Amino acid sequence: CSWTAIAGPFAPLRPSAPLRPRRLPTMASTVPTQTLKMLRQVEYYFSDSSFTSDEYLRKVAAEGGGFVPLTTIASFAKMKALTNDVCAIVACVEEHSDSVILNEDKSGIGRRYPLPEEDPNADRTVHVSGFVAGTPVDL
């Protein structure tokens, strides 16, 4: 990987107690916890439920031909808490993701599959307004 680490302390990948992954039950025993956390976070950013409502990421992806620069993803607070090494994100996505992909020069990341035409959360979403701040609500 030709990327340099983003400023800040390097958080090396190290094996520790495995997490229970959602889709890949056999992966937990072979993939370090830190890698699973990175994978879950990156896949969440591009998930149907998050990406559809994230105007910033959609705009950046549209400007980048469907890909968001890895430096942008690595600059998000939750990713910074996991790693500041773009190469670690590249390796994580290349080796373990089935929902996001890297562009040819591995400088950007995007969705593997197109967005659904309808909002997957529309039937479970309620918009409530008209409450005065600080007023208690009795249920």
C-alpha positions in Angstrom: 0.0 0.0 0.0 1.4 3.4 -1.0 -0.7 5.5 1.4 0.9 7.3 4.3 -0.8 7.3 7.7 -3.0 10.2 8.6 -1.6 12.5 11.3 -2.0 11.1 14.8 -1.0 8.1 16.7 -0.9 4.9 14.8 -3.4 2.3 15.9 -1.9 -1.0 14.8 -4.1 -4.0 14.1 -3.7 -6.6 16.7 -5.5 -9.8 17.4 -7.9 -9.7 20.4 -11.2 -11.2 21.4 -13.3 -11.7 18.2 -16.6 -9.9 17.7 -19.6 -11.8 16.5 -20.1 -10.6 12.9 -23.6 -10.2 11.5 -23.3 -11.9 8.1 -20.1 -14.0 8.3 -20.3 -16.2 11.3 -17.0 -18.1 10.6 -15.0 -14.9 10.2 -14.9 -14.0 13.9 -12.4 -16.7 14.7 -9.9 -15.6 12.0 -10.2 -11.8 11.8 -8.9 -9.4 14.5 -11.5 -7.4 16.4 -10.1 -4.1 15.2 -10.5 -5.2 11.6 -14.1 -6.3 12.2 -14.8 -2.9 13.8 -13.4 -1.1 10.8 -15.3 -3.3 8.4 -18.6 -2.7 10.2 -18.0 1.0 10.3 -17.1 1.4 6.6 -20.0 -0.9 5.5 -22.4 1.1 7.7 -21.4 4.4 6.0 -22.4 2.8 2.6 -25.4 0.8 3.9 -28.9 1.3 2.4 -30.1 2.8 5.7 -27.2 5.3 6.1 -26.1 6.2 2.6 -29.6 7.1 1.5 -29.9 9.8 4.1 -26.3 11.0 4.1 -26.3 13.9 1.7 -22.6 14.7 2.2 -21.3 11.2 1.3 -23.7 10.9 -1.6 -22.5 14.3 -2.9 -18.8 13.3 -2.5 -19.5 9.9 -4.2 -21.3 11.6 -7.1 -18.4 13.9 -7.6 -15.9 11.0 -7.5 -17.7 8.8 -10.0 -19.4 6.7 -7.3 -16.3 6.6 -5.0 -15.5 8.5 -1.9 -11.8 9.2 -1.2 -10.4 7.0 1.4 -8.8 10.0 3.1 -12.4 11.4 3.6 -13.6 8.1 5.2 -10.4 8.0 7.4 -11.1 11.5 8.6 -14.4 10.7 10.2 -14.3 10.6 14.0 -15.4 7.0 14.3 -12.8 5.8 11.8 -10.1 7.9 13.5 -10.9 6.1 16.8 -10.3 2.8 15.0 -7.3 3.6 12.8 -5.5 6.4 11.1 -3.9 4.1 8.6 -5.5 4.2 5.2 -3.6 1.1 4.2 -5.4 -0.8 7.0 -8.8 0.3 5.6 -7.7 -0.8 2.1 -6.7 -4.2 3.4 -9.8 -4.6 5.4 -12.1 -3.8 2.5 -10.1 -5.9 0.0 -10.0 -9.0 2.2 -13.4 -9.0 3.9 -16.1 -6.8 2.4 -18.8 -8.0 0.2 -20.8 -4.7 0.1 -18.2 -2.0 -0.7 -15.4 -1.9 -3.2 -12.3 0.1 -4.0 -11.6 1.9 -7.2 -8.8 0.8 -9.5 -6.0 2.9 -7.8 -7.4 2.0 -4.3 -7.8 5.7 -3.5 -11.6 5.6 -3.2 -14.3 3.4 -1.8 -17.9 2.9 -3.0 -21.0 0.8 -2.9 -20.8 -2.6 -4.7 -24.5 -2.6 -5.4 -26.8 0.3 -6.5 -29.1 2.1 -4.0 -32.6 0.6 -3.8 -35.2 2.7 -5.7 -37.3 3.1 -2.6 -36.2 4.0 0.9 -35.9 0.7 2.8 -37.0 2.5 6.1 -39.9 4.5 4.7 -42.5 2.1 6.2 -40.9 2.4 9.7 -40.2 6.1 9.7 -42.4 8.7 11.5 -41.8 12.4 11.4 -43.0 14.3 14.5 -42.8 18.0 14.9 -44.4 20.9 16.9 -42.9 20.1 20.3 -41.6 23.0 22.3 -38.1 22.5 23.6 -37.9 21.6 27.2 -41.6 20.7 27.6 -42.1 17.2 29.1 -44.0 14.7 27.1 -46.4 12.3 28.9 -46.6 8.9 27.3 
